[in-house]
Amino acid sequence: MRKPNPYKKPDVHTRAAKQQGFPARSVFKLEEIDKRCRLLRQGQHVVDLGAAPGSWSMYAAQVIGRGGRLLSIDLDPLKSTMGPNVTVVQGDAFDVASEVFAEHGPFDVVLSDMAPRTSGNRDADQWRSFELVMRAIDVARAHGKPDSSFVAKIFMSPDYEKARAPLRELYAEVRTLRPETVRKNSIEVFLVALKKRAG
């Protein structure tokens, strides 16, 4: 007998997100990380990698305000309505040499809530999550400003330390956070890196 999918049934956080106009409950994860680490501020330039369905972008755009600029990139179209301080691009979030990054960067904050489409094979899903994080780190390395920050979701696995190692070289402080709104049965955590070193 197949186990019921715990992600299908909307929980209290899913309902709260919808009530506040956000497409997904993931907004509360970024909100908690932001409050704990003081990531986002008025006037910043931010990039959201793999932005669909758009909750992180909507939250970030509100915090950075009209004077800030947000670049949201995803292979899928964003159906959420974004404000005038947001540029939405449907394309490859990992094309480090893209003119889009050159035009809108460098960035004060690089965000990635990306996760692989899960296959049911835990080892494979963990590996694909690790690969997504490593590619997001490449974007941060190339387009993050000195003293900038980085946040990426990763499935906890034996490769976790391999993902943390380059961040410890690039940033002065690296933390691992598991927001309260992460589902109890989830293996996801968030790598948060602060104060990117110059050069």
N, C-alpha and C positions, 0 to 999 in steps of 0.2 A: 504494500500500500504506500502510495506517494505521500510524503509529508506536505502539509499545506505551506504555501509560500508566505513567509512572515512579512514580506515587503509589499504584498498586494493590498492588505487591509490598512486603510488610513488610520494612523494613531493620532494622539492629541496634538503632536507637533505638526503633522501633516495638515490637520484641520486648522491649526493656528496660522500656519503659513498662508493657506488659501484665504483665510479671513483678512489677513494683512496685505493681500494682493501679490504674494510671491508664488511662483509656480511649484516650488518644492521645499520640503522641510530642511534641506541643506543650508538654508539661509541662517538658521540658528547656530549651526556649527561655526560658520564664519563670524557671526556676531560674537560668539563666546571667545573665539581665538583673538579677534580684534580687541575685545575688552581686556583680555588677559595679557596681551603682548603690545597693545597700542600700535597697531600696524598702520591704520588708515587715518589720514588727516586731510583737512581742507586744502585744496589746491594741488594735490599730488597727481602724478601721472602713473596710471596703473594698467596692467594687462591681465586679462582673465583668459587663460588657455583652456580650450574645451568648455566654452561658457554655457552651452545649452544645458538645461532649459532656460537659464538666465537668472536664477535667484542670487547667485554670488555677484553677478554684474549689477543687478538692481540695488543690492545692499551697498556695494562699493560706490556706485554712482551717487547715492544719497549722501554718504559720509564725505566724499571728496568735494562735493558741492559743484556749483557752476564754474568755479575757477579751476577745478580739476579736469582731467581728461582720462577717459577710460577706453581702452581698446579691447573689444570682446571678439574672440575668434573661435569658430567651431566648424567642423565639416558639415554639421546639420544646421538648418536655418534656426535663428532665434525667433520664437513666436511671441515672446514677451515684448511689451512696448518699453523702449528705453528713452531716456531723456536726451536733451540736446548736447550734453557733455560726453555722450557715448558714441563711439564709432564701431559698428558691427560689421565684421568681415566673415563671409562664409568661405573657409579655406583651411589650409594645413597650418595648424598652430605650431608645428615644429620646424617650419621652413625658416631657419635662423637667418639666412641671407635675404629673406623677403624684404622688398621695399616698404612693405607695410610697417615692419618693425623699425626700420630706419626713419620712416616718416613720423611715427608716433612716439618713439622712444627717445632717449633712454628712460627707464621706468624706476619709480620709487618703490613699487611693490609688484612682484610677479606672483600671480595666483594660479593654482591648478587643483581643481576638484575632480580631475579626470579619473575614471576607473574603467577597466576593460569590460566589455560585454561578457558577463560570466558564462562559463561553459559547463560548470558543474564539476570540472576537474580542478581541485583546490590548488595543486602544484602549478598547473598551467596558468591559472588565474593570478596567482601570486607573482609568477614570473612576468606576466604581461603588465601587471601593476608596477612592478619594479622598473620595467623598460619605460613606461610612461613617465615615471618620476625622473629617470635619468635624462630623458629628452627635455623635460621641463627645466631641469638644471642647466642644460646646454643653452636654453633661451635666457635664463637668468644670468649665466656667465657672460653671454654676449651682449645683453641689452639691459642688465640691471645697473643702476647708477651706483657709485661708491656710497656706502652707508644705507643702501636699499635693503628691502626685506623680501622673503620668499616663503610661500606656503604651498605644500603639496600633500594630497592624500596618497597613502600607500597602504597596501595590504601587508600586515605584519607577516614576516617570513624569514627564512635563513638569510635572505639577501638584504635584509633591512640595513645591516651595518655597512654593506657596500654602497647603499644609497646615501647613508649619513656621512660617509668618509669625505666625498668631494665637497659637501656643504661645510664641513668643519675646516676645510682648507680655504674656502671662499669667504666664509662669514665668521665674525667674531663670536657669535653665540648661536647654538643650535639646540632646539628643544623638541621633544616629542609630546604631543598633546592628544588626548582622547576626550573630545567634548562630551558633555553630559547627554546630548541628544543623539549620539551614535547608538544605534540599536545594540542591545545586549549580546546578540548572537553574531555581531559583525566583527571582522578581524581588522577593520580599518583604523588607522591612526593618522595623525597629521604631523609632518615634518615642518617645523617653523624655524627659519634661519633669519637672524637679525644682524644688521650692521655689516654689510658687504665690504670687504677690504678693498682699498684702492688698488688699481693695477691688476 
